[in-house]
Amino acid sequence: MYLADEHKIWVCKGEDKICMLPKMANRHGLIAGATGTGKTVTLKVLAESFSEMGVPVFLADIKGDVSGMCKAGESSEGFQKRLHKLGIENFEFKGFPVRFFDVFGKKGHPVRTTISEMGPDLLSRLLELNTTQSGIMTIIFKIADDQGLLLLDLKDLRSMVQYVGDNAAQFKTAYGNVSAQSVGAIQRALLRLEEQGGDVFFGEPALDIRDWLAVADDGRGYINLLHCVELFQTPLLLSLIHISEPTRLGMISYAVFCLKKKKKKKKQEYITI
């Protein structure tokens, strides 16, 4: 729980309280333990504590058992014994501002992005293309940009790949050689992605990653839950989320960091992304 007076997160207690310093929370962490030892509860405590500090949280809900944070809990005899053992008085049950997201749009707001926003580099990495195939993917995106074609979903990209392959001779001198074998490999990789739900993820409206950085009216940070019970069964699509959204989130975090540094030097200078 968040100790506002000390500005610490109380994680557990042995002989003394064991707390996490918020300024150290950007490190990697591992919560491990046997079944029933409190791993999920620890995760909830961390998320709720950051929310109370006004820090937005993104959480992948693999089993669907952390969504209860949106409602205030209820007391029980065992819970009261636990409070007494920890020396906690006047504990208040409360719900937290939670937003639900789901790639498939069944258990929350749909998560979408466009092919153009993903870009050739991340897409090639996801599809496990080799160097030659990745280069052709870059050529395909370049031709689309030069001709003013916006690639929104997998159908757009597959049509563009076919168009470039059919007209390879026309583009050879301006963009480089495009072999039929590499075009075929890219189409097979896109087909595999589509079968695992990629056609659901790519499209409009695209998610504005800043929505995951929002703060509620009461000053608490939103806890953004990505429902992953079904998503976890499609490893290729899951890896797509892991690659694309953290990358975009990292770009924004870096831009905010740069903006703060610039403001210290020149109050009128701003950075946009």
C-alpha positions as a Markdown table, in Angstrom:
| # | Residue | x | y | z |
|---|---|---|---|---|
| 1 | Met | 0.0 | 0.0 | 0.0 |
| 2 | Tyr | 1.1 | 3.6 | -0.6 |
| 3 | Leu | 2.4 | 5.4 | 2.4 |
| 4 | Ala | 1.8 | 9.0 | 1.5 |
| 5 | Asp | 3.6 | 10.5 | 4.4 |
| 6 | Glu | 6.8 | 8.6 | 3.6 |
| 7 | His | 6.2 | 8.6 | -0.1 |
| 8 | Lys | 6.9 | 4.8 | -0.2 |
| 9 | Ile | 5.1 | 1.7 | -1.4 |
| 10 | Trp | 4.8 | -0.8 | 1.5 |
| 11 | Val | 5.2 | -4.2 | -0.2 |
| 12 | Cys | 5.5 | -6.6 | 2.7 |
| 13 | Lys | 6.6 | -7.0 | 6.3 |
| 14 | Gly | 9.0 | -9.2 | 8.1 |
| 15 | Glu | 10.6 | -8.0 | 11.3 |
| 16 | Asp | 10.4 | -4.5 | 9.7 |
| 17 | Lys | 8.4 | -3.0 | 6.8 |
| 18 | Ile | 9.9 | -3.6 | 3.4 |
| 19 | Cys | 9.1 | -0.7 | 1.1 |
| 20 | Met | 9.8 | 0.3 | -2.5 |
| 21 | Leu | 11.1 | 3.7 | -3.3 |
| 22 | Pro | 9.1 | 5.2 | -6.2 |
| 23 | Lys | 12.2 | 6.6 | -7.8 |
| 24 | Met | 13.6 | 3.1 | -8.1 |
| 25 | Ala | 10.4 | 1.6 | -9.7 |
| 26 | Asn | 11.8 | 1.9 | -13.3 |
| 27 | Arg | 14.0 | -1.1 | -12.7 |
| 28 | His | 13.0 | -4.6 | -13.8 |
| 29 | Gly | 11.4 | -6.7 | -11.2 |
| 30 | Leu | 10.2 | -10.3 | -10.7 |
| 31 | Ile | 7.4 | -11.5 | -8.4 |
| 32 | Ala | 7.9 | -15.2 | -7.7 |
| 33 | Gly | 6.4 | -17.7 | -5.4 |
| 34 | Ala | 4.3 | -20.9 | -5.0 |
| 35 | Thr | 0.6 | -21.0 | -5.6 |
| 36 | Gly | -1.3 | -19.0 | -3.0 |
| 37 | Thr | 1.6 | -17.0 | -1.7 |
| 38 | Gly | 0.2 | -13.6 | -2.9 |
| 39 | Lys | 1.8 | -12.9 | -6.2 |
| 40 | Thr | -1.4 | -11.4 | -7.7 |
| 41 | Val | -2.1 | -9.4 | -4.6 |
| 42 | Thr | 1.4 | -8.0 | -4.6 |
| 43 | Leu | 0.9 | -7.0 | -8.3 |
| 44 | Lys | -2.5 | -5.3 | -7.3 |
| 45 | Val | -0.9 | -3.5 | -4.4 |
| 46 | Leu | 1.8 | -2.1 | -6.7 |
| 47 | Ala | -0.7 | -1.0 | -9.4 |
| 48 | Glu | -3.0 | 0.6 | -6.8 |
| 49 | Ser | -0.1 | 2.4 | -5.1 |
| 50 | Phe | 1.2 | 3.9 | -8.3 |
| 51 | Ser | -2.3 | 5.0 | -9.2 |
| 52 | Glu | -2.6 | 6.8 | -5.8 |
| 53 | Met | 0.6 | 8.6 | -6.6 |
| 54 | Gly | -0.9 | 9.8 | -9.8 |
| 55 | Val | 1.2 | 7.5 | -12.0 |
| 56 | Pro | -0.7 | 5.8 | -14.8 |
| 57 | Val | -0.3 | 2.0 | -15.0 |
| 58 | Phe | -0.4 | -0.5 | -17.8 |
| 59 | Leu | -1.0 | -4.1 | -16.8 |
| 60 | Ala | -1.4 | -7.2 | -18.9 |
| 61 | Asp | -4.2 | -9.4 | -17.3 |
| 62 | Ile | -3.2 | -12.9 | -18.3 |
| 63 | Lys | -5.7 | -14.8 | -16.2 |
| 64 | Gly | -8.4 | -12.1 | -15.8 |
| 65 | Asp | -8.1 | -12.0 | -12.1 |
| 66 | Val | -7.0 | -8.4 | -11.5 |
| 67 | Ser | -10.0 | -6.6 | -12.9 |
| 68 | Gly | -11.6 | -6.3 | -9.4 |
| 69 | Met | -9.5 | -3.2 | -8.7 |
| 70 | Cys | -12.2 | -1.1 | -10.2 |
| 71 | Lys | -14.5 | -1.9 | -7.3 |
| 72 | Ala | -14.1 | -1.4 | -3.5 |
| 73 | Gly | -13.3 | -4.6 | -1.7 |
| 74 | Glu | -15.3 | -6.1 | 1.2 |
| 75 | Ser | -14.1 | -7.0 | 4.7 |
| 76 | Ser | -13.9 | -10.5 | 6.1 |
| 77 | Glu | -12.7 | -12.1 | 9.3 |
| 78 | Gly | -9.5 | -13.3 | 7.7 |
| 79 | Phe | -8.8 | -9.8 | 6.3 |
| 80 | Gln | -9.4 | -8.2 | 9.6 |
| 81 | Lys | -6.9 | -10.6 | 11.2 |
| 82 | Arg | -4.4 | -9.7 | 8.6 |
| 83 | Leu | -4.8 | -5.9 | 9.2 |
| 84 | His | -4.4 | -6.5 | 12.9 |
| 85 | Lys | -1.2 | -8.5 | 12.4 |
| 86 | Leu | 0.3 | -5.8 | 10.2 |
| 87 | Gly | -0.8 | -3.0 | 12.6 |
| 88 | Ile | -3.0 | -1.2 | 10.0 |
| 89 | Glu | -5.8 | 0.9 | 11.5 |
| 90 | Asn | -8.7 | 2.7 | 9.8 |
| 91 | Phe | -8.2 | 0.8 | 6.5 |
| 92 | Glu | -10.5 | 2.2 | 3.8 |
| 93 | Phe | -11.8 | 0.0 | 1.0 |
| 94 | Lys | -11.9 | 1.9 | -2.3 |
| 95 | Gly | -12.1 | 1.3 | -6.0 |
| 96 | Phe | -9.5 | 2.6 | -8.5 |
| 97 | Pro | -9.9 | 4.2 | -11.9 |
| 98 | Val | -9.5 | 1.3 | -14.4 |
| 99 | Arg | -9.8 | 1.2 | -18.1 |
| 100 | Phe | -10.2 | -2.1 | -19.9 |
| 101 | Phe | -8.6 | -2.9 | -23.3 |
| 102 | Asp | -8.9 | -6.0 | -25.4 |
| 103 | Val | -7.3 | -6.6 | -28.8 |
| 104 | Phe | -10.4 | -8.6 | -29.9 |
| 105 | Gly | -12.8 | -5.9 | -28.5 |
| 106 | Lys | -14.8 | -8.4 | -26.4 |
| 107 | Lys | -13.7 | -7.5 | -22.8 |
| 108 | Gly | -12.7 | -3.9 | -23.3 |
| 109 | His | -11.9 | -1.1 | -25.7 |
| 110 | Pro | -10.3 | -2.5 | -28.9 |
| 111 | Val | -6.6 | -2.0 | -29.4 |
| 112 | Arg | -5.8 | -1.0 | -32.9 |
| 113 | Thr | -2.9 | 0.3 | -34.9 |
| 114 | Thr | -2.3 | 0.8 | -38.6 |
| 115 | Ile | 0.3 | -0.9 | -40.8 |
| 116 | Ser | 1.8 | 2.5 | -41.6 |
| 117 | Glu | 2.3 | 3.3 | -37.9 |
| 118 | Met | 3.9 | -0.1 | -37.3 |
| 119 | Gly | 6.5 | 0.6 | -40.0 |
| 120 | Pro | 8.7 | -1.9 | -42.1 |
| 121 | Asp | 11.4 | -2.5 | -39.4 |
| 122 | Leu | 9.1 | -3.6 | -36.6 |
| 123 | Leu | 6.9 | -5.6 | -39.0 |
| 124 | Ser | 9.9 | -7.4 | -40.5 |
| 125 | Arg | 11.1 | -8.2 | -37.0 |
| 126 | Leu | 7.7 | -9.6 | -36.0 |
| 127 | Leu | 7.5 | -11.7 | -39.2 |
| 128 | Glu | 11.0 | -13.0 | -38.7 |
| 129 | Leu | 12.1 | -11.9 | -42.2 |
| 130 | Asn | 15.7 | -12.3 | -43.3 |
| 131 | Thr | 17.8 | -9.3 | -44.4 |
| 132 | Thr | 16.8 | -9.6 | -48.0 |
| 133 | Gln | 13.1 | -9.9 | -47.3 |
| 134 | Ser | 13.3 | -7.0 | -44.7 |
| 135 | Gly | 14.9 | -4.8 | -47.4 |
| 136 | Ile | 12.0 | -5.6 | -49.8 |
| 137 | Met | 9.5 | -4.8 | -47.1 |
| 138 | Thr | 11.2 | -1.4 | -46.8 |
| 139 | Ile | 10.9 | -0.9 | -50.5 |
| 140 | Ile | 7.2 | -1.7 | -50.4 |
| 141 | Phe | 6.6 | 0.9 | -47.7 |
| 142 | Lys | 8.7 | 3.4 | -49.6 |
| 143 | Ile | 6.7 | 2.9 | -52.8 |
| 144 | Ala | 3.5 | 3.3 | -50.9 |
| 145 | Asp | 4.7 | 6.5 | -49.4 |
| 146 | Asp | 5.9 | 7.9 | -52.7 |
| 147 | Gln | 2.5 | 7.1 | -54.3 |
| 148 | Gly | 0.6 | 8.6 | -51.3 |
| 149 | Leu | -1.0 | 5.2 | -50.3 |
| 150 | Leu | -1.8 | 4.8 | -46.7 |
| 151 | Leu | -1.5 | 1.2 | -45.4 |
| 152 | Leu | -4.2 | 0.6 | -42.8 |
| 153 | Asp | -4.7 | -3.1 | -42.4 |
| 154 | Leu | -3.3 | -6.4 | -43.6 |
| 155 | Lys | -5.5 | -6.4 | -46.7 |
| 156 | Asp | -3.9 | -3.1 | -47.8 |
| 157 | Leu | -0.4 | -4.5 | -47.2 |
| 158 | Arg | -1.0 | -7.8 | -48.9 |
| 159 | Ser | -2.4 | -5.9 | -51.9 |
| 160 | Met | 0.6 | -3.6 | -51.9 |
| 161 | Val | 3.0 | -6.5 | -51.8 |
| 162 | Gln | 1.2 | -8.2 | -54.7 |
| 163 | Tyr | 1.3 | -4.9 | -56.7 |
| 164 | Val | 5.0 | -4.4 | -56.1 |
| 165 | Gly | 5.7 | -8.1 | -57.0 |
| 166 | Asp | 3.6 | -7.8 | -60.2 |
| 167 | Asn | 5.5 | -4.7 | -61.3 |
| 168 | Ala | 8.9 | -5.5 | -60.0 |
| 169 | Ala | 10.6 | -4.7 | -63.4 |
| 170 | Gln | 9.1 | -1.2 | -63.3 |
| 171 | Phe | 10.5 | -0.4 | -59.8 |
| 172 | Lys | 13.8 | -2.2 | -60.3 |
| 173 | Thr | 15.9 | 0.8 | -61.4 |
| 174 | Ala | 14.4 | 3.3 | -58.9 |
| 175 | Tyr | 14.2 | 1.1 | -55.8 |
| 176 | Gly | 16.2 | -2.1 | -56.4 |
| 177 | Asn | 15.6 | -5.7 | -57.3 |
| 178 | Val | 12.4 | -7.3 | -55.9 |
| 179 | Ser | 12.5 | -11.1 | -56.3 |
| 180 | Ala | 9.4 | -13.2 | -56.6 |
| 181 | Gln | 10.8 | -15.6 | -54.0 |
| 182 | Ser | 11.0 | -12.9 | -51.4 |
| 183 | Val | 7.6 | -11.5 | -52.2 |
| 184 | Gly | 6.2 | -15.0 | -51.8 |
| 185 | Ala | 7.9 | -15.4 | -48.4 |
| 186 | Ile | 6.5 | -12.1 | -47.2 |
| 187 | Gln | 3.0 | -13.1 | -48.3 |
| 188 | Arg | 3.2 | -16.4 | -46.4 |
| 189 | Ala | 4.4 | -14.6 | -43.3 |
| 190 | Leu | 1.5 | -12.2 | -43.6 |
| 191 | Leu | -1.0 | -15.1 | -44.0 |
| 192 | Arg | 0.3 | -16.7 | -40.8 |
| 193 | Leu | -0.1 | -13.4 | -39.0 |
| 194 | Glu | -3.6 | -13.0 | -40.3 |
| 195 | Glu | -4.6 | -16.5 | -39.1 |
| 196 | Gln | -3.5 | -15.6 | -35.6 |
| 197 | Gly | -5.6 | -12.5 | -35.4 |
| 198 | Gly | -3.5 | -9.9 | -37.1 |
| 199 | Asp | -6.4 | -8.8 | -39.2 |
| 200 | Val | -8.2 | -7.8 | -35.9 |
| 201 | Phe | -5.2 | -5.8 | -34.6 |
| 202 | Phe | -4.4 | -3.8 | -37.7 |
| 203 | Gly | -7.0 | -1.1 | -38.7 |
| 204 | Glu | -8.6 | 2.1 | -37.6 |
| 205 | Pro | -9.2 | 3.9 | -35.3 |
| 206 | Ala | -5.6 | 3.5 | -34.1 |
| 207 | Leu | -4.9 | 3.6 | -30.4 |
| 208 | Asp | -3.4 | 6.9 | -29.2 |
| 209 | Ile | -0.7 | 5.7 | -26.8 |
| 210 | Arg | -1.2 | 8.8 | -24.7 |
| 211 | Asp | -4.5 | 7.3 | -23.5 |
| 212 | Trp | -2.5 | 5.0 | -21.4 |
| 213 | Leu | -0.8 | 8.0 | -19.8 |
| 214 | Ala | -4.0 | 9.6 | -18.6 |
| 215 | Val | -4.8 | 10.7 | -15.0 |
| 216 | Ala | -8.3 | 10.7 | -13.6 |
| 217 | Asp | -10.1 | 13.8 | -12.3 |
| 218 | Asp | -9.2 | 13.0 | -8.7 |
| 219 | Gly | -5.5 | 13.0 | -9.5 |
| 220 | Arg | -5.1 | 9.2 | -9.5 |
| 221 | Gly | -3.4 | 7.6 | -12.4 |
| 222 | Tyr | -5.6 | 5.3 | -14.6 |
| 223 | Ile | -4.9 | 1.6 | -14.4 |
| 224 | Asn | -5.0 | 0.3 | -18.0 |
| 225 | Leu | -5.8 | -3.4 | -18.1 |
| 226 | Leu | -5.1 | -5.4 | -21.3 |
| 227 | His | -7.3 | -8.5 | -21.3 |
| 228 | Cys | -4.9 | -11.3 | -22.4 |
| 229 | Val | -6.9 | -14.5 | -21.6 |
| 230 | Glu | -7.6 | -15.0 | -25.3 |
| 231 | Leu | -4.7 | -13.1 | -26.6 |
| 232 | Phe | -2.3 | -15.4 | -24.7 |
| 233 | Gln | -3.5 | -18.2 | -27.0 |
| 234 | Thr | -2.1 | -16.4 | -30.1 |
| 235 | Pro | 1.6 | -16.0 | -29.5 |
| 236 | Leu | 2.4 | -14.2 | -32.7 |
| 237 | Leu | -0.2 | -11.5 | -32.0 |
| 238 | Leu | 0.9 | -11.3 | -28.4 |
| 239 | Ser | 4.5 | -10.7 | -29.5 |
| 240 | Leu | 3.1 | -8.0 | -31.8 |
| 241 | Ile | 1.7 | -6.1 | -28.8 |
| 242 | His | 4.9 | -6.6 | -26.9 |
| 243 | Ile | 6.9 | -5.1 | -29.8 |
| 244 | Ser | 4.7 | -2.3 | -31.0 |
| 245 | Glu | 3.1 | -0.6 | -28.0 |
| 246 | Pro | 6.0 | -0.5 | -25.6 |
| 247 | Thr | 8.1 | 0.9 | -28.4 |
| 248 | Arg | 5.6 | 3.7 | -29.0 |
| 249 | Leu | 5.3 | 4.2 | -25.2 |
| 250 | Gly | 9.1 | 4.4 | -24.9 |
| 251 | Met | 9.2 | 7.0 | -27.7 |
| 252 | Ile | 6.7 | 9.2 | -25.9 |
| 253 | Ser | 8.5 | 8.8 | -22.5 |
| 254 | Tyr | 11.8 | 9.8 | -24.2 |
| 255 | Ala | 10.2 | 12.8 | -25.7 |
| 256 | Val | 8.8 | 13.9 | -22.4 |
| 257 | Phe | 12.2 | 13.4 | -20.8 |
| 258 | Cys | 13.8 | 15.6 | -23.5 |
| 259 | Leu | 11.1 | 18.2 | -23.1 |
| 260 | Lys | 11.8 | 18.5 | -19.4 |
| 261 | Lys | 15.5 | 19.0 | -20.1 |
| 262 | Lys | 14.8 | 21.6 | -22.8 |
| 263 | Lys | 12.5 | 23.5 | -20.5 |
| 264 | Lys | 15.3 | 23.9 | -18.0 |
| 265 | Lys | 17.4 | 25.5 | -20.7 |
| 266 | Lys | 14.8 | 27.4 | -22.7 |
| 267 | Lys | 11.3 | 27.9 | -21.4 |
| 268 | Gln | 9.9 | 28.6 | -24.9 |
| 269 | Glu | 11.4 | 25.5 | -26.6 |
| 270 | Tyr | 9.2 | 22.4 | -27.1 |
| 271 | Ile | 9.6 | 19.0 | -28.6 |
| 272 | Thr | 6.8 | 17.2 | -30.3 |
| 273 | Ile | 6.6 | 13.6 | -31.7 |
